[in-house]
Amino acid sequence: MPEWLLSIPLPEDTLGGAAGDAPAARRRVEVQVLDKHDQPLGAPVPLEAPEPVAVEGRGRKGKMAWGRVTPAASLALDVPKGAKKLSVHALGAAPQVFALSALGGAPPPAPDARKRFPAAATRWTLAVLPERFEDEATFFAHCDTLFSFIKGQAPFSDSDVSFGIEALFWKCKPGKTLFGASDNKIKDRILSGDNAVVSRYLAVAGVNPNKALIIINSRKRAGAGGFRAQTPSWTTVTADPPERWEGIALHELGHAFGLADEYDVAFDLKEPNPLEPNVSKNPDPAQVSWKHLCNVHLPAEVPTAKRGQEGGHDLGTVGTFQGARYHPDDRYRPSPFCRMRATTMPFCKVCREQIRAELLK
C-alpha cells in the first residue's frame, strides 16, 4: 500500500494531566499496526506528541473558558498489506485502538469545488477549508459572509490592502471529519485538528496561501489560533450573542498574525520569548514596543472595570493596561478595548499596525 498520512488522536493523559492543568512532561507514545485479528504487523513505531494548544470555548454563565489539549499527531506510515487497526499506547496509560481507515489515508482528491472572494486574484490570500460540511452552497455562503465581514474591519479595509479568500470545498460525509476536528469522539478535541493533513489538502489543491482557516460546521462555540504563520486557525460557525462567528474567526486569525490573547483570566500556558507585540511585562508606556503609538503616558491599571467603562477611555486609547495573556497582573496590553480581548471589539491601533505590516509584506 502507498504511504498514508495518519492523523492520530492521542490519549487524554498524554501530557500526564487533564486539559487546563499546568504543563507536564510529555509521555512516550508508540503506535502499533494490527491486522483484523488484532495481531501486530511489524514493529511498534515511536510517535512524538505535539505541543499542547489552548482552545477557547463557552464556559459557565456565558463566560469564556480555556482548555489545554494535545492536537492530533501526524504520522507518515507505509501501511502493510492486511492492516486494519492502529493501537496507540502512551506509556503509563491504557492503549487505544482505532480503525486505520478512520485516521487518514493516501493523498486526498482534488477539491470538489473552489471559489474566490473577490473573483479577481489578490495580493494577500486566506485559504478557507471546510470541516464537517456536506453541502457546497452552505460552505460558500459562510465564506461569502466571512469575506464581507473581514473587509469591513481595519486594517483589511485599508485602500492599499489587497485581501481575498480562496475557498476550497471537499464534501465530508456525516459522522466523518477531514482534518480530525471533532466534538463527539474525544473530549475537548473539537478544534485540535491536524495541521499536516491541512497542508496535504492545500498541496493537492495547488494553493499556497498566506494563511489558512478551517471553519467547522458545529453548533458549539469554539476557536483556536494558528500561533505561527505556517499553522492554520480554526473556528466553528457558532457564536454566543452578541458575538458573530466571523468575529471569532478574525480573532483567531489575529494569532496567525503574531498577536496574543489579551484576556486577564488566569490560565497557565507557556509564553514565547520575546512576548507577542501586543503584550509587555513593563507597565511604563515609555518602555514598551508600542510607545510610538501611546497617548496615555502613565500606567492605566483597570483590571476589573466593566467593558465600555474602563477608566473612561475610548477606542483610540493606547498606553499600558493591566491584564493580558491570561495574567490578571504583571502583563500589560496596549488598549482597554481590542478584538484580541473581546471578539465584539475592533482591533486596537497596535494590533492593526502589526496586521497591516504582515498584509503588506
C-alpha positions as CSV (number, residue, x, y, z in Angstrom):
1,M,0.0,0.0,0.0
2,P,1.2,3.6,-0.5
3,E,2.4,5.8,2.3
4,W,-0.5,7.0,4.4
5,L,-0.7,10.3,6.4
6,L,-2.4,9.3,9.6
7,S,-4.0,11.8,12.0
8,I,-3.8,10.1,15.4
9,P,-5.9,11.3,18.4
10,L,-3.7,10.9,21.4
11,P,-4.9,9.6,24.8
12,E,-6.3,12.3,27.1
13,D,-3.4,11.9,29.6
14,T,-0.6,12.0,27.1
15,L,0.7,15.1,29.0
16,G,0.3,13.5,32.3
17,G,-2.6,15.8,33.3
18,A,-6.0,17.0,32.3
19,A,-6.7,19.9,30.0
20,G,-6.2,23.1,31.8
21,D,-3.6,21.7,34.3
22,A,-0.1,23.0,34.4
23,P,2.2,21.7,31.7
24,A,3.6,18.2,32.4
25,A,6.3,16.2,30.8
26,R,5.1,14.5,27.6
27,R,4.9,10.8,27.8
28,R,6.5,8.4,25.3
29,V,3.9,7.3,22.7
30,E,4.1,4.2,20.5
31,V,1.8,3.1,17.7
32,Q,1.4,-0.5,16.5
33,V,-0.3,-1.6,13.3
34,L,-2.7,-4.5,13.8
35,D,-4.5,-6.9,11.4
36,K,-8.2,-7.8,11.7
37,H,-7.4,-10.3,14.4
38,D,-5.6,-7.6,16.5
39,Q,-2.2,-9.3,15.8
40,P,0.7,-6.9,15.3
41,L,2.2,-6.3,11.9
42,G,5.8,-5.1,12.1
43,A,7.5,-3.4,15.0
44,P,6.0,-0.5,17.1
45,V,6.7,3.0,15.8
46,P,7.6,5.8,18.2
47,L,5.4,8.9,17.9
48,E,6.2,12.4,19.2
49,A,3.2,14.2,20.9
50,P,2.6,17.7,19.5
51,E,2.9,20.7,21.8
52,P,-0.4,21.4,23.5
53,V,-2.6,24.3,22.4
54,A,-5.2,26.5,24.1
55,V,-8.8,26.1,22.9
56,E,-11.3,28.8,23.6
57,G,-14.9,27.8,24.2
58,R,-18.1,28.5,26.0
59,G,-17.8,28.5,29.8
60,R,-20.4,28.7,32.5
61,K,-22.9,31.5,32.5
62,G,-21.8,32.6,29.1
63,K,-18.2,33.3,30.1
64,M,-15.2,32.3,28.1
65,A,-13.3,29.1,29.1
66,W,-10.0,27.7,28.0
67,G,-8.6,24.2,27.9
68,R,-5.2,22.8,27.1
69,V,-5.5,20.0,24.6
70,T,-3.0,17.9,22.6
71,P,-3.6,18.2,18.9
72,A,-3.8,15.0,16.8
73,A,-0.4,13.8,15.9
74,S,0.7,13.3,12.3
75,L,2.4,10.1,11.2
76,A,3.5,9.2,7.7
77,L,3.5,5.4,7.5
78,D,3.9,2.7,4.9
79,V,0.9,0.6,5.8
80,P,1.5,-3.1,5.2
81,K,-1.0,-5.4,3.5
82,G,-3.7,-6.7,5.8
83,A,-3.5,-3.7,8.2
84,K,-6.9,-2.9,9.7
85,K,-6.3,-1.1,13.0
86,L,-3.8,1.0,14.9
87,S,-3.1,0.7,18.6
88,V,-1.9,3.9,20.3
89,H,-0.1,3.5,23.6
90,A,1.2,6.3,25.8
91,L,3.3,4.6,28.4
92,G,1.5,4.6,31.7
93,A,-1.9,4.8,30.1
94,A,-4.2,2.2,28.6
95,P,-3.8,1.6,24.8
96,Q,-6.5,2.9,22.5
97,V,-7.3,1.1,19.3
98,F,-8.7,2.8,16.1
99,A,-9.8,1.6,12.8
100,L,-7.0,2.5,10.4
101,S,-9.4,3.9,7.8
102,A,-10.7,6.4,10.3
103,L,-7.3,8.0,10.8
104,G,-6.5,9.1,7.2
105,G,-5.1,7.6,4.1
106,A,-3.4,8.2,0.8
107,P,-3.3,11.7,-0.7
108,P,-6.7,13.4,-0.8
109,P,-8.6,14.1,-4.1
110,A,-8.7,17.5,-5.7
111,P,-11.3,19.9,-4.3
112,D,-14.9,19.2,-5.2
113,A,-15.3,22.9,-5.9
114,R,-13.5,26.2,-5.3
115,K,-14.4,29.9,-5.3
116,R,-12.7,33.2,-4.9
117,F,-13.8,36.2,-2.9
118,P,-13.5,38.6,-4.7
119,A,-13.4,36.8,-8.1
120,A,-10.1,38.5,-9.1
121,A,-6.8,37.4,-7.7
122,T,-5.5,39.4,-4.7
123,R,-2.1,40.0,-3.3
124,W,-2.8,38.5,0.1
125,T,-4.8,35.3,0.3
126,L,-6.6,33.5,3.1
127,A,-7.4,29.9,2.2
128,V,-10.6,28.7,3.9
129,L,-11.3,25.0,4.1
130,P,-14.4,23.1,5.3
131,E,-14.7,20.7,8.2
132,R,-17.8,18.5,8.5
133,F,-19.7,20.3,5.7
134,E,-21.8,18.2,3.3
135,D,-23.3,21.0,1.3
136,E,-21.2,23.1,-1.1
137,A,-23.6,26.0,-1.2
138,T,-23.7,26.3,2.6
139,F,-20.0,26.4,2.8
140,F,-19.5,29.0,0.2
141,A,-22.3,31.1,1.8
142,H,-20.3,31.1,5.0
143,C,-17.1,32.1,3.1
144,D,-19.0,35.0,1.5
145,T,-20.2,36.4,4.8
146,L,-16.7,36.0,6.3
147,F,-15.1,37.9,3.4
148,S,-17.6,40.8,3.7
149,F,-17.1,40.9,7.5
150,I,-13.3,40.9,7.3
151,K,-13.2,43.5,4.5
152,G,-15.3,45.8,6.8
153,Q,-12.6,45.7,9.5
154,A,-9.4,47.8,9.7
155,P,-6.7,47.2,8.5
156,F,-8.3,44.9,6.0
157,S,-10.5,47.7,4.8
158,D,-7.5,50.0,4.0
159,S,-7.5,51.1,0.4
160,D,-3.9,49.7,-0.2
161,V,-4.6,46.3,1.3
162,S,-5.5,43.6,-1.4
163,F,-7.2,40.8,0.6
164,G,-9.0,37.8,-0.7
165,I,-10.3,34.4,0.3
166,E,-9.7,31.2,-1.7
167,A,-12.5,28.9,-0.6
168,L,-11.8,25.2,-1.2
169,F,-14.6,22.6,-0.8
170,W,-14.3,18.9,-0.1
171,K,-17.5,17.1,0.9
172,C,-17.5,15.5,4.3
173,K,-19.7,12.5,4.9
174,P,-21.9,12.6,8.1
175,G,-20.1,11.5,11.2
176,K,-16.7,11.9,9.5
177,T,-14.0,14.6,9.6
178,L,-11.5,15.8,7.1
179,F,-8.9,17.2,9.5
180,G,-9.6,15.4,12.8
181,A,-11.6,18.2,14.3
182,S,-14.4,16.5,16.2
183,D,-16.7,17.2,19.2
184,N,-18.2,13.8,19.6
185,K,-15.3,11.3,19.8
186,I,-12.8,12.5,22.4
187,K,-13.5,15.2,25.0
188,D,-12.3,18.7,24.2
189,R,-10.9,17.7,20.8
190,I,-13.3,19.9,18.8
191,L,-10.5,22.2,17.4
192,S,-7.4,20.2,17.7
193,G,-7.3,19.3,14.0
194,D,-4.2,18.0,12.3
195,N,-2.2,20.8,10.6
196,A,-0.2,18.3,8.5
197,V,-3.4,17.0,6.9
198,V,-4.5,20.6,6.2
199,S,-1.1,21.1,4.4
200,R,-1.6,18.0,2.3
201,Y,-5.1,19.1,1.2
202,L,-3.7,22.6,0.3
203,A,-0.9,21.0,-1.7
204,V,-3.3,18.8,-3.7
205,A,-5.4,21.9,-4.4
206,G,-2.3,23.7,-5.7
207,V,-2.8,26.6,-3.2
208,N,0.0,28.3,-1.3
209,P,-1.9,30.9,0.8
210,N,-0.6,33.5,3.2
211,K,-2.7,31.9,5.9
212,A,-5.3,29.2,6.2
213,L,-8.5,29.0,8.2
214,I,-10.6,25.9,8.8
215,I,-14.3,26.6,9.5
216,I,-16.1,23.8,11.4
217,N,-19.8,23.0,10.9
218,S,-20.6,22.7,14.6
219,R,-23.2,24.1,17.0
220,K,-20.6,24.6,19.7
221,R,-18.8,27.9,20.1
222,A,-15.1,27.4,20.0
223,G,-11.9,28.6,18.3
224,A,-8.2,28.1,18.2
225,G,-5.5,30.3,16.7
226,G,-2.6,29.3,14.5
227,F,0.2,30.8,16.6
228,R,2.7,30.6,13.8
229,A,2.4,31.9,10.2
230,Q,2.7,28.3,8.9
231,T,-0.2,26.9,11.0
232,P,-3.9,27.3,10.3
233,S,-6.5,28.9,12.5
234,W,-9.7,27.1,13.4
235,T,-13.2,28.2,14.3
236,T,-16.8,26.9,14.4
237,V,-19.6,28.7,12.7
238,T,-21.4,29.2,16.0
239,A,-21.2,32.2,18.3
240,D,-22.7,33.4,21.6
241,P,-24.7,36.7,21.0
242,P,-23.8,39.5,20.7
243,E,-20.8,37.8,19.1
244,R,-20.6,36.8,15.4
245,W,-18.8,33.7,14.4
246,E,-16.9,35.8,11.8
247,G,-15.6,38.0,14.6
248,I,-14.3,34.9,16.4
249,A,-12.7,33.8,13.2
250,L,-11.0,37.2,12.9
251,H,-9.8,37.0,16.5
252,E,-8.3,33.6,15.8
253,L,-6.6,34.9,12.6
254,G,-5.1,37.6,14.9
255,H,-3.0,34.8,16.4
256,A,-1.7,33.8,13.0
257,F,-0.5,37.4,12.6
258,G,1.5,37.0,15.7
259,L,-0.8,38.5,18.3
260,A,-1.5,37.2,21.8
261,D,-4.8,36.9,23.6
262,E,-5.4,39.9,25.9
263,Y,-7.6,38.1,28.4
264,D,-6.8,38.6,32.1
265,V,-8.5,35.4,33.3
266,A,-5.8,33.2,34.9
267,F,-4.7,30.3,32.7
268,D,-1.3,28.7,32.6
269,L,0.2,28.5,29.1
270,K,3.8,28.6,28.0
271,E,4.9,32.0,26.9
272,P,7.2,32.8,24.0
273,N,10.4,34.8,24.3
274,P,10.1,37.6,23.3
275,L,6.4,38.1,24.0
276,E,4.0,39.0,21.2
277,P,3.9,42.6,20.0
278,N,0.7,43.4,21.9
279,V,1.9,42.2,25.3
280,S,4.5,43.6,27.7
281,K,5.8,42.8,31.2
282,N,6.7,46.5,31.6
283,P,3.9,48.9,32.9
284,D,5.8,52.0,31.7
285,P,4.3,53.3,28.4
286,A,7.7,54.9,27.6
287,Q,9.4,51.5,27.7
288,V,7.0,49.3,25.6
289,S,7.5,48.3,22.0
290,W,4.3,50.3,21.0
291,K,5.5,53.5,22.8
292,H,5.3,55.4,19.5
293,L,1.5,55.0,19.5
294,C,0.9,55.8,23.2
295,N,-1.4,58.6,24.0
296,V,-1.8,57.7,27.7
297,H,1.6,58.1,29.3
298,L,1.0,56.8,32.8
299,P,0.3,53.2,33.6
300,A,-3.5,52.7,33.5
301,E,-4.5,49.8,35.7
302,V,-8.1,48.8,35.1
303,P,-8.3,45.0,35.6
304,T,-11.8,44.9,37.0
305,A,-13.7,47.6,35.1
306,K,-16.6,46.6,33.0
307,R,-16.3,46.7,29.2
308,G,-17.2,50.1,28.0
309,Q,-16.4,51.7,31.3
310,E,-12.7,51.1,31.5
311,G,-11.3,54.2,33.1
312,G,-13.3,56.5,30.8
313,H,-11.0,55.6,27.8
314,D,-12.2,55.4,24.3
315,L,-11.4,53.0,21.4
316,G,-8.4,55.1,20.3
317,T,-6.6,54.9,23.7
318,V,-3.1,53.4,23.7
319,G,-1.0,53.0,26.8
320,T,-0.3,50.1,29.2
321,F,-3.4,48.4,30.7
322,Q,-3.1,45.7,33.3
323,G,-4.2,42.2,32.4
324,A,-3.1,40.3,29.3
325,R,-2.1,36.9,28.0
326,Y,-4.1,35.0,30.8
327,H,-2.5,37.1,33.6
328,P,-4.6,39.4,35.7
329,D,-1.4,41.0,36.9
330,D,2.2,41.7,35.6
331,R,1.2,41.6,31.9
332,Y,0.1,44.7,30.0
333,R,-1.9,45.3,26.9
334,P,-1.9,48.4,24.7
335,S,-5.6,49.3,25.0
336,P,-8.6,48.7,27.2
337,F,-10.5,47.6,24.0
338,C,-9.3,45.2,21.3
339,R,-10.5,42.2,19.3
340,M,-7.8,40.2,21.0
341,R,-9.6,40.8,24.3
342,A,-13.2,40.8,23.2
343,T,-14.4,39.4,19.8
344,T,-17.1,42.1,19.5
345,M,-14.5,44.9,19.5
346,P,-12.3,46.2,16.6
347,F,-8.5,45.7,16.7
348,C,-6.6,48.3,18.7
349,K,-4.1,50.6,17.0
350,V,-1.1,48.3,18.0
351,C,-2.7,45.2,16.6
352,R,-3.8,46.9,13.5
353,E,-0.2,48.1,12.9
354,Q,1.1,44.5,13.3
355,I,-1.5,43.0,11.0
356,R,-1.1,45.7,8.4
357,A,2.7,45.1,8.3
358,E,2.0,41.4,7.6
359,L,-0.6,42.2,4.9
360,L,1.8,44.5,3.0
361,K,4.9,42.3,3.1
